[in-house]
């Protein structure tokens, strides 16, 4: 049989919880776009809080821990997007913002890696962003910090350094739709479930990454995420 075929069963996807031997089994990865005004402006996009932009990544796009991330195929313009990530312990439909926030049991720091050239092509043609956003290894994420330990952050510096230089930095208080509001809006389209992850949007400063680049993403109270593009 050709080496191009992969016939082994897929592994179960789960994330480490900081200072715990427990794991968080992942169901789906949801993402919201244009959730910081400055980022929307740098992308020359408009913001409509009544119609938020949602998209998904496959669960097996996750890369956890401090390691290597392969530079993806079919692109010459890989961009970083640092984000606060909410992990859900329960779910539901048509949730209020308070109910949405109550579903969150942990937080992490993640990167929504993006094939920017493919996204630009899709936007120009009015076609979906799937190949730009949902590729293999496109969702590096830190260990999770439990709400029981850190509460629900409403402010604090979300930060990304590449090769020791700050690329992105924002106070999450600038988030347009807060976590509970985002989950409320999302629950109108999907039945949210335990194991879901929400990437809550990226601030301004997105830029290209190259092979050999080292990154470190951080937020107070959450373990850092670091790694290299190879």
N, CA and C of each residue as an Amber inpcrd file, in Angstrom:
protein
   690
   0.8420000  -1.1910000   0.0000000   0.0000000   0.0000000   0.0000000
   0.8800000   1.2450000   0.0000000   0.4570000   2.2710000  -0.6980000
   1.2260000   3.5110000  -0.7770000   1.3740000   4.1540000   0.5890000
   2.5470000   4.7730000   0.8150000   2.7770000   5.4880000   2.0620000
   1.8920000   6.7300000   2.1790000   1.2240000   7.1090000   1.0940000
   0.3590000   8.2780000   1.1290000  -0.9230000   8.0260000   1.9040000
  -1.2690000   6.7600000   2.1180000  -2.5030000   6.4320000   2.8120000
  -2.2560000   6.2940000   4.3100000  -3.1940000   6.8010000   5.1100000
  -3.1310000   6.6790000   6.5630000  -4.3540000   5.8820000   6.9910000
  -4.1190000   4.6840000   7.5230000  -5.2230000   3.7820000   7.8200000
  -5.4230000   3.5310000   9.3120000  -4.6120000   4.1210000  10.1610000
  -4.7810000   3.9330000  11.5950000  -5.9490000   4.7620000  12.0900000
  -6.6170000   4.3420000  13.1720000  -7.7580000   5.1090000  13.6870000
  -7.2940000   6.4520000  14.2460000  -8.1260000   7.4770000  14.1530000
  -7.7330000   8.7860000  14.6760000  -7.6820000   8.7720000  16.1950000
  -6.7600000   9.5350000  16.7830000  -6.6870000   9.5730000  18.2470000
  -7.8070000  10.4210000  18.8230000  -8.1800000  10.1210000  20.0650000
  -9.1070000  10.9940000  20.7730000  -8.3970000  12.3110000  21.0730000
  -9.1010000  13.4290000  20.9290000  -8.5100000  14.7490000  21.1220000
  -8.8470000  15.2410000  22.5290000  -7.8240000  15.5810000  23.3070000
  -8.0470000  16.1370000  24.6350000  -6.9220000  17.1070000  24.9640000
  -7.1900000  18.0000000  25.9120000  -6.2370000  19.0240000  26.3120000
  -5.8650000  18.8540000  27.7760000  -4.6290000  19.2100000  28.0980000
  -4.1730000  19.1520000  29.4790000  -4.7450000  20.3160000  30.2770000
  -5.1000000  20.0460000  31.5290000  -5.5370000  21.0670000  32.4670000
  -4.3780000  21.3400000  33.4190000  -4.0090000  22.5910000  33.5590000
  -2.8340000  22.9670000  34.3440000  -2.9500000  22.4820000  35.7870000
  -1.8290000  21.9600000  36.3160000  -1.7430000  21.4830000  37.6990000
  -2.7970000  20.4380000  38.0140000  -3.0620000  19.5660000  37.0560000
  -4.0760000  18.5350000  37.2470000  -3.7290000  17.3410000  36.3730000
  -4.1480000  16.1580000  36.8080000  -3.9780000  14.9770000  35.9620000
  -5.2100000  14.7230000  35.1060000  -6.1810000  15.6590000  35.1650000
  -7.3910000  15.5250000  34.3660000  -7.1540000  16.0490000  32.9530000
  -7.9950000  15.6100000  32.0360000  -7.9210000  16.0550000  30.6450000
  -9.2730000  16.6500000  30.2460000  -9.2370000  17.5260000  29.2600000
 -10.4510000  18.1450000  28.7200000 -10.7020000  17.5480000  27.3370000
 -11.7060000  16.6670000  27.1880000 -11.9950000  16.0630000  25.8740000
 -12.6600000  17.0810000  24.9570000 -12.1030000  17.2580000  23.7600000
 -12.5410000  18.3180000  22.8580000 -13.6310000  17.8090000  21.9190000
 -14.6760000  18.6250000  21.7760000 -15.7720000  18.3180000  20.8580000
 -15.6080000  19.1110000  19.5580000 -15.7640000  20.4320000  19.6170000
 -15.6390000  21.2890000  18.4310000 -14.8230000  22.5270000  18.7630000
 -14.2930000  23.1670000  17.7220000 -13.6030000  24.4450000  17.8620000
 -14.3770000  25.4990000  17.0780000 -14.8920000  26.4870000  17.8040000
 -15.5630000  27.6310000  17.1860000 -14.6610000  28.8600000  17.2940000
 -14.7550000  29.7430000  16.3250000 -13.9750000  30.9740000  16.3140000
 -14.8720000  32.1370000  15.9050000 -14.5930000  33.3120000  16.4750000
 -15.2810000  34.5190000  16.0510000 -14.2720000  35.4630000  15.4160000
 -14.6650000  36.0660000  14.3150000 -13.8170000  37.0420000  13.6430000
 -14.2550000  38.4590000  13.9680000 -13.3340000  39.4100000  13.7610000
 -13.6470000  40.8440000  13.8850000 -14.2040000  41.1980000  15.2550000
 -13.5760000  40.6830000  16.3110000 -14.0730000  40.9490000  17.6590000
 -13.2420000  41.9890000  18.3960000 -12.2650000  42.5670000  17.7190000
 -11.5420000  43.7470000  18.2050000 -11.5670000  44.7730000  17.0800000
 -11.9900000  45.9790000  17.4000000 -12.2060000  46.9910000  16.3660000
 -10.9340000  47.2920000  15.5780000  -9.7950000  47.3960000  16.2630000
  -8.5500000  47.7460000  15.5720000  -8.1550000  46.6640000  14.5770000
  -8.4110000  45.4000000  14.9100000  -8.0920000  44.3270000  13.9680000
  -9.0070000  44.3860000  12.7530000 -10.2970000  44.6380000  12.9860000
 -11.2180000  44.7670000  11.8510000 -10.7490000  45.8710000  10.9050000
 -10.2740000  46.9830000  11.4720000  -9.8000000  48.0890000  10.6350000
  -8.5660000  47.6950000   9.8390000  -7.6170000  46.9660000  10.4770000
  -6.4090000  46.5950000   9.7460000  -6.7140000  45.6010000   8.6260000
  -7.8240000  44.8570000   8.7710000  -8.2360000  43.9240000   7.7200000
  -9.2040000  44.5740000   6.7440000  -9.4490000  45.8830000   6.9230000
 -10.3610000  46.6390000   6.0600000 -11.7430000  45.9910000   6.0280000
 -12.1880000  45.5870000   7.2280000 -13.4840000  44.9250000   7.3670000
 -14.3830000  45.7570000   8.2630000 -15.6670000  45.6060000   8.0810000
 -16.6430000  46.2860000   8.9160000 -17.1030000  45.3580000  10.0340000
 -17.5780000  45.9540000  11.1150000 -18.0590000  45.1930000  12.2620000
 -19.5570000  45.3780000  12.3930000 -20.2720000  44.2690000  12.4980000
 -21.7140000  44.2970000  12.7500000 -21.9790000  43.3770000  13.9280000
 -22.1470000  43.9490000  15.1060000 -22.3190000  43.1360000  16.3020000
 -23.6400000  42.3790000  16.3090000 -24.5680000  42.7740000  15.4600000
 -25.8280000  42.0350000  15.3480000 -25.6700000  40.7850000  14.4870000
 -24.5930000  40.7110000  13.7240000 -24.3450000  39.5530000  12.8540000
 -22.8750000  39.1840000  12.9350000 -22.4310000  38.6160000  14.0680000
 -21.0180000  38.2700000  14.2230000 -20.5710000  37.2210000  13.2110000
 -19.2710000  37.2650000  12.8820000 -18.6880000  36.3390000  11.9140000
 -18.1330000  35.1290000  12.6670000 -18.6970000  33.9580000  12.4240000
 -18.2310000  32.7250000  13.0530000 -17.6700000  31.7780000  11.9940000
 -16.6890000  30.9870000  12.4080000 -16.1840000  29.9000000  11.5700000
 -15.6630000  28.8040000  12.4820000 -15.3330000  27.6630000  11.9250000
 -14.9090000  26.5050000  12.7180000 -13.5570000  25.9860000  12.2470000
 -12.8880000  25.3180000  13.1620000 -11.7070000  24.5220000  12.8500000
 -11.9710000  23.0870000  13.2950000 -11.3830000  22.0940000  12.6420000
 -11.5620000  20.7230000  13.1200000 -10.8440000  20.5240000  14.4440000
 -11.3910000  19.6540000  15.2860000 -10.7950000  19.4300000  16.6040000
  -9.3540000  18.9580000  16.4940000  -9.0430000  18.1790000  15.4740000
  -7.6730000  17.6650000  15.3810000  -6.6970000  18.6730000  14.7730000
  -7.1430000  19.9270000  14.5940000  -6.2070000  21.0010000  14.2400000
  -5.4330000  21.4900000  15.4540000  -5.8210000  21.0400000  16.6610000
  -5.1620000  21.4890000  17.8820000  -3.7250000  20.9860000  17.9580000
  -2.8590000  21.8590000  18.4590000  -1.4860000  21.5010000  18.8050000
  -1.2750000  22.0120000  20.2150000  -1.0670000  21.1060000  21.1850000
  -0.9350000  21.5690000  22.5610000   0.4960000  21.4920000  23.0410000
   0.8120000  22.4520000  23.9090000   2.0900000  22.4290000  24.5940000
   3.1600000  23.2050000  23.8600000   4.3520000  23.1580000  24.4020000
   5.4770000  23.8960000  23.8570000   6.2510000  23.0020000  22.9120000
   5.9800000  23.1520000  21.6190000   6.6100000  22.2780000  20.6490000
   6.6880000  22.9280000  19.2940000   6.6780000  22.1060000  18.2730000
   6.8360000  22.5980000  16.9130000   5.5130000  22.5630000  16.1640000
   5.3520000  23.5100000  15.2700000   4.1690000  23.6090000  14.4160000
   4.6530000  23.5950000  12.9700000   4.2310000  22.6150000  12.1750000
   4.6890000  22.5760000  10.7840000   4.1350000  23.7390000   9.9670000
   4.9880000  24.3340000   9.1520000   4.5040000  25.3520000   8.2080000
   3.5790000  24.6480000   7.2220000   2.3580000  25.1680000   7.0230000
   1.3800000  24.4310000   6.2130000   1.6970000  24.4710000   4.7220000
   1.1450000  23.5080000   4.0270000   1.2600000  23.4780000   2.5720000
   0.3130000  24.5060000   1.9430000   0.4960000  24.7510000   0.6710000
  -0.4320000  25.5380000  -0.1550000  -0.5240000  27.0030000   0.2390000
   0.5000000  27.5270000   0.9310000   0.5030000  28.9480000   1.2810000
   1.9210000  29.4800000   1.2970000   2.0460000  30.7690000   1.0540000
   3.3160000  31.4640000   1.2430000   3.1220000  32.6500000   2.1930000
   1.9760000  32.6670000   2.9040000   1.6500000  33.8130000   3.7560000
   0.8950000  33.3340000   4.9990000   1.6210000  32.6640000   5.8920000
   1.0470000  32.1470000   7.1320000   1.0420000  33.2650000   8.1750000
  -0.1320000  33.5730000   8.7460000  -0.2540000  34.6380000   9.7290000
  -0.6200000  34.0920000  11.1080000  -0.1370000  34.7860000  12.1370000
  -0.5050000  34.4950000  13.5240000  -1.6910000  35.3590000  13.9380000
  -2.5540000  34.7940000  14.8020000  -3.6450000  35.5310000  15.4320000
  -3.7770000  35.0020000  16.8580000  -3.2530000  35.7410000  17.8390000
  -3.3100000  35.2940000  19.2240000  -4.7130000  35.5460000  19.7820000
  -5.2130000  34.6070000  20.6030000  -6.5780000  34.7170000  21.1020000
  -6.7060000  34.0930000  22.4920000  -7.6000000  34.6650000  23.2990000
  -8.0550000  34.0050000  24.5090000  -9.0360000  32.9120000  24.0980000
  -8.9100000  31.7340000  24.7010000  -9.7580000  30.5910000  24.3420000
 -10.5760000  30.1690000  25.5560000 -11.8790000  30.0120000  25.3690000
 -12.7790000  29.5530000  26.4260000 -13.1320000  28.0870000  26.1870000
 -13.0940000  27.2840000  27.2640000 -13.4130000  25.8610000  27.1890000
 -14.7190000  25.6010000  27.9340000 -15.6500000  24.9220000  27.2830000
 -17.0050000  24.7510000  27.8170000 -17.1600000  23.4200000  28.5500000
 -17.7910000  23.4840000  29.7230000 -18.0830000  22.2800000  30.4920000
 -19.5130000  21.8150000  30.3530000 -20.3520000  22.6420000  29.7310000
 -21.7320000  22.2770000  29.4160000 -22.1690000  23.1630000  28.2680000
 -23.4160000  23.0420000  27.8450000 -23.8310000  23.8110000  26.6740000
 -25.3080000  24.0810000  26.6550000 -25.8600000  24.1730000  25.4460000
 -27.2730000  24.4490000  25.2860000 -27.5340000  25.2750000  24.0450000
 -28.7910000  25.5780000  23.8070000 -29.2190000  26.4160000  22.6810000
 -29.8490000  27.7020000  23.1970000 -29.7710000  28.7400000  22.3750000
 -30.4490000  30.0060000  22.6760000 -30.1660000  30.4860000  24.0990000
 -28.9020000  30.5140000  24.4450000 -28.4760000  30.8980000  25.7860000
 -28.4740000  32.4140000  25.9420000 -28.7360000  32.8840000  27.1500000
 -28.5100000  34.2870000  27.4620000 -27.0050000  34.4900000  27.6510000
 -26.5180000  35.7310000  27.6260000 -25.0930000  35.9550000  27.8980000
 -24.6470000  35.3880000  29.2440000 -25.4720000  35.5340000  30.2840000
 -25.1110000  34.9840000  31.5950000 -25.0280000  33.4670000  31.5410000
 -25.9620000  32.8290000  30.8470000 -25.9210000  31.3770000  30.7100000
 -24.7180000  30.9480000  29.8720000 -24.4170000  31.7160000  28.8310000
 -23.2540000  31.3970000  28.0050000 -21.9820000  31.4160000  28.8260000
 -21.7990000  32.4540000  29.6270000 -20.5900000  32.5450000  30.4490000
 -20.5340000  31.4000000  31.4520000 -21.6850000  30.9860000  31.9570000
 -21.7250000  29.9190000  32.9540000 -21.3150000  28.5670000  32.3850000
 -21.3250000  28.4220000  31.0600000 -20.8870000  27.1550000  30.4640000
 -19.3700000  27.0000000  30.4910000 -18.6360000  28.1010000  30.6850000
 -17.1730000  28.0740000  30.5770000 -16.5610000  27.5600000  31.8790000
 -15.7010000  26.5480000  31.7760000 -15.0480000  25.9970000  32.9670000
 -13.5460000  26.2450000  32.9710000 -12.9790000  26.7150000  31.8460000
 -11.5290000  26.9200000  31.7980000 -11.1920000  27.8650000  30.6490000
  -9.9780000  28.4030000  30.7180000  -9.4710000  29.2930000  29.6670000
  -8.0540000  28.8820000  29.2720000  -7.7270000  29.1630000  28.0120000
  -6.3710000  28.9590000  27.5160000  -5.9780000  30.1120000  26.6170000
  -4.7730000  30.0410000  26.1040000  -4.2780000  30.9920000  25.1120000
  -3.9820000  30.2090000  23.8450000  -4.4610000  30.6990000  22.7090000
  -4.2650000  29.9670000  21.4690000  -3.8650000  30.8570000  20.3190000
  -3.4550000  30.2210000  19.2320000  -3.1770000  30.9070000  17.9750000
  -4.1320000  30.3830000  16.9130000  -4.8370000  31.2890000  16.2800000
  -5.6380000  30.9680000  15.0990000  -4.7330000  31.2060000  13.8950000
  -3.9700000  30.1870000  13.5150000  -3.0750000  30.3330000  12.3640000
  -3.9090000  30.3740000  11.0840000  -3.4940000  31.2350000  10.1650000
  -4.3120000  31.5370000   8.9890000  -3.4600000  31.5680000   7.7300000
  -3.9030000  30.8500000   6.6990000  -3.2940000  31.0020000   5.3740000
  -3.8830000  32.2710000   4.7630000  -3.2060000  33.4050000   4.9990000
  -3.7940000  34.6930000   4.6480000  -4.0110000  34.8420000   3.1560000
  -3.1140000  34.3060000   2.3490000  -3.2910000  34.4240000   0.8970000
  -4.5370000  33.6730000   0.4390000  -4.7890000  32.4970000   1.0230000
  -5.9870000  31.7490000   0.6420000  -7.2530000  32.4320000   1.1580000
  -7.1520000  33.0540000   2.3260000  -8.3030000  33.7930000   2.8330000
  -8.6340000  34.9750000   1.9350000  -7.6110000  35.7020000   1.4860000
  -7.8420000  36.8450000   0.5990000  -8.4860000  36.3980000  -0.7060000
  -8.0350000  35.2680000  -1.2290000  -8.6270000  34.7490000  -2.4590000
 -10.0910000  34.3760000  -2.2460000 -10.3860000  33.7490000  -1.1010000
 -11.7670000  33.3570000  -0.8060000 -12.6610000  34.5830000  -0.6450000
 -12.1500000  35.6050000   0.0520000 -12.9390000  36.8320000   0.2180000
 -13.2440000  37.4700000  -1.1320000 -12.2510000  37.5080000  -2.0070000
 -12.4390000  38.1390000  -3.3150000 -13.4940000  37.4110000  -4.1490000
 -13.5790000  36.0940000  -3.9640000 -14.5230000  35.2930000  -4.7340000
 -15.8480000  35.0810000  -4.0050000 -15.9160000  35.5160000  -2.7470000
 -17.1260000  35.2900000  -1.9570000 -17.3370000  33.8410000  -1.5900000
 -16.2320000  33.0820000  -1.4470000 -16.3120000  31.6600000  -1.1190000
 -15.8780000  31.4380000   0.3370000 -16.1650000  30.2510000   0.9080000
 -15.8420000  29.9970000   2.3180000 -14.3430000  30.0470000   2.6040000
 -14.0270000  30.2280000   3.8880000 -12.6380000  30.3700000   4.3360000
 -12.0140000  29.0420000   4.7770000 -12.6620000  27.9250000   4.5580000
 -12.2580000  26.6650000   5.1880000 -10.7780000  26.3370000   5.0010000
 -10.2710000  26.4250000   3.7820000  -8.8780000  26.0580000   3.5570000
  -7.9200000  27.0760000   4.1550000  -8.3940000  28.2860000   4.4230000
  -7.5590000  29.3240000   5.0270000  -7.4730000  29.1870000   6.5380000
  -8.4760000  28.5810000   7.1460000  -8.5670000  28.5410000   8.6030000
  -8.5160000  27.1400000   9.2000000  -9.0320000  26.1370000   8.5120000
  -9.2370000  24.8300000   9.1240000  -8.2460000  23.7730000   8.7310000
  -6.9810000  24.1480000   8.5620000  -5.9860000  23.1710000   8.1080000
  -5.3160000  22.4680000   9.2960000  -4.5050000  21.4510000   8.9880000
  -3.8030000  20.7020000  10.0290000  -2.8930000  21.6240000  10.8370000
  -2.8570000  21.4190000  12.1630000  -1.9600000  22.1480000  13.0800000
  -2.2570000  23.6490000  13.1150000  -3.4740000  24.0590000  12.7890000
  -3.7910000  25.4920000  12.7090000  -4.2640000  26.0910000  14.0210000
  -4.2710000  25.2920000  15.1150000  -4.8010000  25.8000000  16.3810000
  -3.9020000  25.4080000  17.5550000  -2.6840000  25.9460000  17.6310000
  -1.8700000  25.7200000  18.8360000  -2.5660000  26.3130000  20.0580000
  -2.4730000  25.6320000  21.2020000  -3.1490000  26.1000000  22.4100000
  -2.3450000  25.7020000  23.6430000  -2.4340000  26.5210000  24.6780000
  -1.7590000  26.2580000  25.9370000  -2.5220000  25.2260000  26.7560000
  -1.9370000  24.8630000  27.9040000  -2.7150000  24.1580000  28.9120000
  -3.8680000  25.0520000  29.3650000  -4.9190000  24.4290000  29.8760000
  -6.0880000  25.1750000  30.3180000  -5.9850000  25.5200000  31.8050000
  -6.4520000  26.7120000  32.1570000  -6.5520000  27.1330000  33.5500000
  -8.0220000  27.1590000  33.9400000  -8.3570000  26.5180000  35.0370000
  -9.7470000  26.3780000  35.4410000 -10.3250000  27.6930000  35.9530000
 -11.6000000  27.9110000  35.6480000 -12.3140000  29.0710000  36.1810000
 -12.2920000  29.0440000  37.7040000 -12.3240000  27.8630000  38.2830000
 -12.2720000  27.7460000  39.7350000 -10.9990000  28.3620000  40.3040000
  -9.9460000  28.4290000  39.4860000  -8.6630000  28.9760000  39.9430000
  -8.4670000  30.4420000  39.5500000  -8.9420000  30.8350000  38.3560000
  -8.6390000  32.1900000  37.8580000  -9.8810000  33.0490000  37.6650000
 -11.0740000  32.4850000  37.8520000 -12.2960000  33.2360000  37.5980000
 -12.5170000  33.4480000  36.1090000 -13.4180000  34.3560000  35.7630000
 -13.6820000  34.7250000  34.3730000 -12.9630000  36.0460000  34.0870000
 -11.8750000  36.0290000  33.3450000 -11.1350000  37.2780000  33.0960000
 -11.9810000  38.2910000  32.3260000 -11.9760000  39.5260000  32.7890000
 -12.6600000  40.6130000  32.0820000 -11.6720000  41.6670000  31.6040000
 -10.4300000  41.5690000  32.0780000  -9.3750000  42.4630000  31.6320000
  -8.0560000  41.7240000  31.7750000  -6.9880000  42.3260000  31.2660000
  -5.6680000  41.7040000  31.3050000  -5.0420000  41.7220000  29.9280000
  -3.7110000  41.6930000  29.8920000  -2.9720000  41.8280000  28.6470000
  -2.8020000  40.4860000  27.9450000  -3.4410000  40.3620000  26.8000000
  -3.2170000  39.2430000  25.8900000  -2.0520000  39.6470000  24.9910000
  -1.0360000  38.7940000  24.8770000   0.2220000  39.2240000  24.2660000
   0.8280000  38.0940000  23.4340000   1.4110000  38.4590000  22.3050000
   2.1580000  37.5090000  21.4850000   3.5060000  38.1100000  21.1270000
   4.5650000  37.3360000  21.3930000   5.9120000  37.6910000  20.9640000
   6.3740000  36.6960000  19.9080000   7.0450000  37.2030000  18.8900000
   7.6650000  36.3590000  17.8680000   9.1420000  36.7230000  17.8250000
   9.9770000  35.7290000  18.0700000  11.4350000  35.9410000  18.1250000
  11.8080000  37.0410000  19.1180000  11.0640000  37.0990000  20.2390000
  11.3710000  38.0370000  21.2970000  10.7980000  39.4280000  21.1280000
  10.1570000  39.7120000  20.0130000   9.5620000  41.0310000  19.7640000
   8.0420000  40.9390000  19.8720000   7.4400000  41.9470000  20.4970000
   5.9840000  41.9580000  20.6560000   5.3240000  42.2140000  19.3010000
   4.4410000  41.3210000  18.9090000   3.6820000  41.4690000  17.6670000
   2.2460000  41.9310000  17.9420000   1.6220000  41.3260000  18.9530000
   0.2370000  41.6530000  19.2840000   0.1140000  41.8420000  20.7890000
  -0.6510000  42.8400000  21.2010000  -0.8930000  43.0840000  22.6190000
  -2.1690000  43.8860000  22.7770000  -3.0330000  43.4350000  23.6720000
  -4.3010000  44.1220000  23.8840000  -4.8270000  43.7840000  25.2670000
  -5.6070000  44.6850000  25.8470000  -6.3800000  44.3680000  27.0300000
  -7.6870000  43.7420000  26.5600000  -8.0200000  42.5630000  27.0640000
  -9.2290000  41.8870000  26.5780000 -10.4920000  42.6640000  26.9110000
 -10.3730000  43.7000000  27.7490000 -11.5210000  44.5720000  27.9910000
 -11.9810000  45.2420000  26.7020000 -11.0910000  45.3000000  25.6900000
 -11.4340000  45.8990000  24.3990000 -12.2190000  44.9540000  23.4870000
 -12.4200000  43.7240000  23.9210000 -13.2010000  42.7610000  23.1410000
 -14.6030000  43.3320000  22.8990000 -15.0750000  43.3210000  21.6590000
 -16.3710000  43.9140000  21.3380000 -17.5250000  43.0990000  21.9040000
 -17.5840000  41.8200000  21.5710000 -18.5390000  40.9050000  22.1830000
 -17.7970000  40.1280000  23.2590000 -18.2310000  40.2470000  24.5030000
 -17.5860000  39.5380000  25.5930000 -17.8800000  38.0400000  25.4600000
 -17.2040000  37.2470000  26.2810000 -17.2950000  35.7920000  26.1340000
 -18.7380000  35.3090000  26.2330000 -19.4730000  35.7470000  27.2600000
 -20.8580000  35.3140000  27.4050000 -21.7350000  35.7620000  26.2530000
 -21.5200000  36.9810000  25.7760000 -22.2890000  37.4910000  24.6400000
 -21.9860000  36.7060000  23.3670000 -20.7090000  36.3710000  23.1870000
 -20.3360000  35.5930000  22.0010000 -20.9720000  34.2160000  22.0200000
 -20.9200000  33.5580000  23.1770000 -21.5210000  32.2230000  23.2830000
 -23.0280000  32.2840000  23.1310000 -23.6540000  33.3460000  23.6120000
 -25.0950000  33.5170000  23.4180000 -25.4230000  33.6020000  21.9320000
 -24.6670000  34.4300000  21.2030000 -24.8950000  34.5580000  19.7570000
 -24.6190000  33.2440000  19.0330000 -23.5380000  32.5660000  19.4240000
 -23.1730000  31.3010000  18.7800000 -24.2400000  30.2400000  18.9970000
 -24.8740000  30.2620000  20.1810000 -25.8640000  29.2340000  20.5060000
 -27.1550000  29.3820000  19.7110000 -27.2960000  30.4650000  18.9630000
 -28.4350000  30.5830000  18.0550000 -28.2240000  29.7550000  16.7900000
 -26.9580000  29.4230000  16.4970000 -26.6260000  28.6710000  15.2860000
 -26.3060000  27.2030000  15.5630000 -25.7720000  26.9250000  16.7610000
 -25.3360000  25.5720000  17.1130000 -25.8080000  25.2340000  18.5210000
 -26.0270000  23.9520000  18.7660000 -26.2050000  23.4890000  20.1320000
 -24.8140000  23.3170000  20.7340000 -24.4730000  24.1700000  21.6790000
 -23.1560000  24.0850000  22.3080000 -23.1270000  22.8970000  23.2610000
 -21.9240000  22.2940000  23.3920000 -21.7900000  21.0960000  24.2090000
 -20.5220000  21.1470000  25.0400000 -20.5070000  20.3370000  26.0930000
 -19.2710000  20.1580000  26.8480000 -18.1760000  19.6910000  25.8970000
 -17.0020000  20.2740000  26.0310000 -15.8950000  19.9260000  25.1460000
 -15.6780000  20.9190000  24.0280000 -16.6030000  21.8590000  23.8700000
 -16.4150000  22.8840000  22.8400000 -15.3710000  23.9040000  23.2890000
 -14.6420000  24.4400000  22.3200000 -13.7010000  25.5310000  22.5350000
 -14.1560000  26.7310000  21.7310000 -13.9880000  27.9190000  22.3050000
 -14.2800000  29.1580000  21.6010000 -13.0170000  30.0100000  21.5540000
 -12.4890000  30.2570000  20.3490000 -11.4410000  31.2440000  20.1380000
 -12.1380000  32.6020000  20.0360000 -11.7990000  33.5260000  20.9300000
 -12.6250000  34.7090000  21.1570000 -12.2420000  35.9220000  20.3170000
 -11.3700000  35.7650000  19.3390000 -11.0190000  36.8710000  18.4610000
  -9.6160000  37.3850000  18.7290000  -9.0300000  37.9910000  17.6980000
  -7.6390000  38.4480000  17.7850000  -7.5550000  39.9680000  17.7160000
  -6.5810000  40.5550000  18.3960000  -6.3680000  42.0030000  18.3000000
  -5.5710000  42.3610000  17.0540000  -5.3280000  43.6580000  16.8800000
  -4.5300000  44.1330000  15.7520000  -3.0910000  43.6420000  15.8780000
  -2.3920000  43.6790000  14.7570000  -0.9820000  43.3000000  14.7370000
  -0.6960000  41.9730000  14.0730000  -1.7000000  41.3780000  13.4190000
  -1.4530000  40.1080000  12.7310000  -0.3880000  40.3170000  11.6600000
   0.4470000  39.2800000  11.4710000   1.5500000  39.4010000  10.5240000
   2.0490000  38.0150000  10.1680000   2.9590000  37.9700000   9.2150000
   3.4420000  36.6940000   8.6950000   4.4260000  36.0290000   9.6560000
   4.4230000  34.7030000   9.6030000   5.3970000  33.8970000  10.3200000
   6.1810000  33.0730000   9.3080000   7.4450000  32.8290000   9.6330000
   8.3270000  32.0940000   8.7400000   8.8480000  30.8440000   9.4470000
   9.3520000  29.9050000   8.6670000  10.0020000  28.7360000   9.2460000
  11.1680000  29.1930000  10.1280000  11.2560000  28.6170000  11.3100000
  12.3030000  28.9920000  12.2460000  11.8680000  30.0240000  13.2710000
  10.7190000  30.6740000  13.0640000  10.2260000  31.6550000  14.0230000
   9.8280000  30.9690000  15.3330000  10.1360000  31.6220000  16.4340000
   9.7190000  31.1500000  17.7540000   8.6440000  32.0980000  18.2900000
   7.5820000  31.5440000  18.8420000   6.4830000  32.3640000  19.3550000
   6.2220000  32.0590000  20.8170000   5.7070000  33.0750000  21.5390000
   5.2570000  32.9080000  22.9150000   4.0060000  33.7570000  23.1120000
   2.9140000  33.1080000  23.4850000   1.6490000  33.7840000  23.7430000
   1.3530000  33.6960000  25.2300000   0.7980000  34.7810000  25.7880000
   0.5980000  34.8050000  27.2340000  -0.6320000  35.5990000  27.6240000
  -1.1660000  35.2390000  28.7950000  -2.2420000  35.9810000  29.4460000
  -2.1440000  35.6810000  30.9370000  -2.3460000  36.6820000  31.8020000
  -2.1900000  36.4630000  33.2420000  -3.0540000  35.3140000  33.7660000
  -2.4140000  34.4340000  34.5450000  -3.1250000  33.3320000  35.1750000
  -3.2210000  32.0810000  34.3340000  -2.8190000  32.1670000  33.0570000
  -2.8940000  31.0330000  32.1360000  -1.4730000  30.6340000  31.7410000
  -1.1630000  29.3410000  31.6780000   0.1720000  28.9380000  31.2500000
   0.4990000  29.4930000  29.8540000   1.7470000  29.9300000  29.6760000
   2.1740000  30.4360000  28.3750000   2.1000000  29.3420000  27.3200000
   1.9080000  29.7640000  26.1000000   2.0100000  28.9030000  24.9300000
   3.2530000  29.3180000  24.1550000   4.1450000  28.3840000  23.9120000
   5.3250000  28.7210000  23.1210000   5.6290000  27.5790000  22.1530000
   6.3750000  27.9010000  21.1190000   6.7340000  26.9010000  20.1300000
   7.4790000  27.5250000  18.9730000   7.7100000  26.7190000  17.9600000
   8.4460000  27.1690000  16.7820000   7.7490000  26.6710000  15.5250000
   7.8780000  27.4770000  14.4700000   7.3830000  27.0860000  13.1490000
   8.5070000  26.3440000  12.4330000   8.2270000  25.1570000  11.9330000
   9.2810000  24.3330000  11.3000000   8.8350000  23.9170000   9.9080000
